[in-house]
Amino acid sequence: MRFPDLEALSAIGFDAASYGHLSYLERKREYPRSQEIAEACAFLGADGLWVPSARDPASNNLIVFCEQETRIAKDIVRGHGVVDFD
């Protein structure tokens, strides 16, 4: 799932006002909502997240969910045999 900017994260309840400004000791003010967003995206089947970097506004972070199944499940509902498109 891609969140190209802080506005996209704010739209789903992330407090962007302190994003990138908190020290490691204050991380508990920011991390819980980040974790909830990541958990929801993983539950929905996303392979990962693309989010803005807190350290560098010109960069992004890619978070990969390694546990996700990446093969596309498909069912053949009805076989039509060979199709001649000519």
DRENNU-790600 format. One line per 4 residues: number of its first residue (from 1); their letters; for each residue x, y, z of C-alpha. Coordinates in Angstrom, 2 decimals. Example, Ala and Ser with C-alpha at 12.3 -4.5 7.8 and 13.67 -1.06 7.14 Angstrom:
2
1) as) 12.30,-4.50,7.80  13.67,-1.06,7.14
REM end
This chain:
86
1) mrfp) 0.00,0.00,0.00  1.28,3.41,-0.89  0.98,6.53,1.23  2.77,9.15,-0.88
5) dlea) 2.68,11.95,1.67  1.72,12.88,5.23  -1.73,14.02,4.09  -2.51,10.46,3.01
9) lsai) -1.46,9.16,6.42  -3.39,11.91,8.19  -6.52,10.89,6.30  -6.47,7.56,8.14
13) gfda) -5.87,9.02,11.58  -2.09,9.44,11.79  -0.99,12.56,13.72  1.45,14.16,11.29
17) asyg) 2.10,17.21,13.49  4.91,15.51,15.41  6.09,13.22,12.60  9.88,13.21,12.54
21) hlsy) 10.16,15.55,15.53  9.92,13.10,18.42  12.97,11.62,20.08  13.36,7.89,20.49
25) lerk) 12.29,8.23,24.13  8.99,9.79,22.98  8.33,7.11,20.34  5.32,5.73,22.20
29) reyp) 3.38,8.84,21.20  3.81,8.01,17.50  4.45,4.28,17.16  1.09,2.81,18.25
33) rsqe) -0.86,4.37,15.36  1.91,3.45,12.91  1.71,-0.15,14.11  -2.09,-0.17,13.78
37) iaea) -1.84,1.07,10.20  0.77,-1.57,9.35  -1.31,-4.32,10.97  -4.41,-3.28,9.05
41) cafl) -2.50,-3.21,5.75  -1.02,-6.67,6.44  -4.48,-7.99,7.33  -5.82,-6.66,4.03
45) gadg) -3.14,-8.63,2.18  -0.65,-5.90,1.28  2.91,-7.01,0.55  4.24,-3.90,2.26
49) lwvp) 3.99,-0.15,2.80  5.49,2.82,0.98  5.51,5.78,3.39  7.24,9.16,3.68
53) sard) 10.47,9.23,5.66  10.42,11.04,9.00  14.09,11.96,8.65  14.21,13.18,5.06
57) pasn) 11.15,14.80,3.46  12.55,14.01,0.00  12.73,10.27,0.72  10.37,7.40,1.34
61) nliv) 10.56,4.17,3.31  9.58,0.75,2.03  8.38,-1.70,4.65  8.09,-5.28,3.37
65) fceq) 5.78,-7.82,4.99  7.80,-11.00,4.53  5.09,-13.27,5.94  2.56,-12.48,3.20
69) etri) 1.69,-14.98,0.50  2.71,-13.36,-2.78  1.25,-15.88,-5.21  -2.03,-14.78,-6.72
73) akdi) -4.79,-17.24,-5.97  -6.98,-17.96,-8.96  -9.85,-20.27,-9.60  -10.97,-21.50,-12.99
77) vrgh) -14.72,-21.04,-12.92  -15.41,-22.15,-16.47  -13.02,-23.36,-19.14  -13.72,-22.08,-22.69
81) gvvd) -11.06,-24.16,-24.40  -8.76,-22.66,-27.01  -9.88,-19.21,-28.17  -9.07,-18.07,-31.71
85) fd) -8.85,-14.26,-31.68  -8.46,-14.02,-35.45
REM end
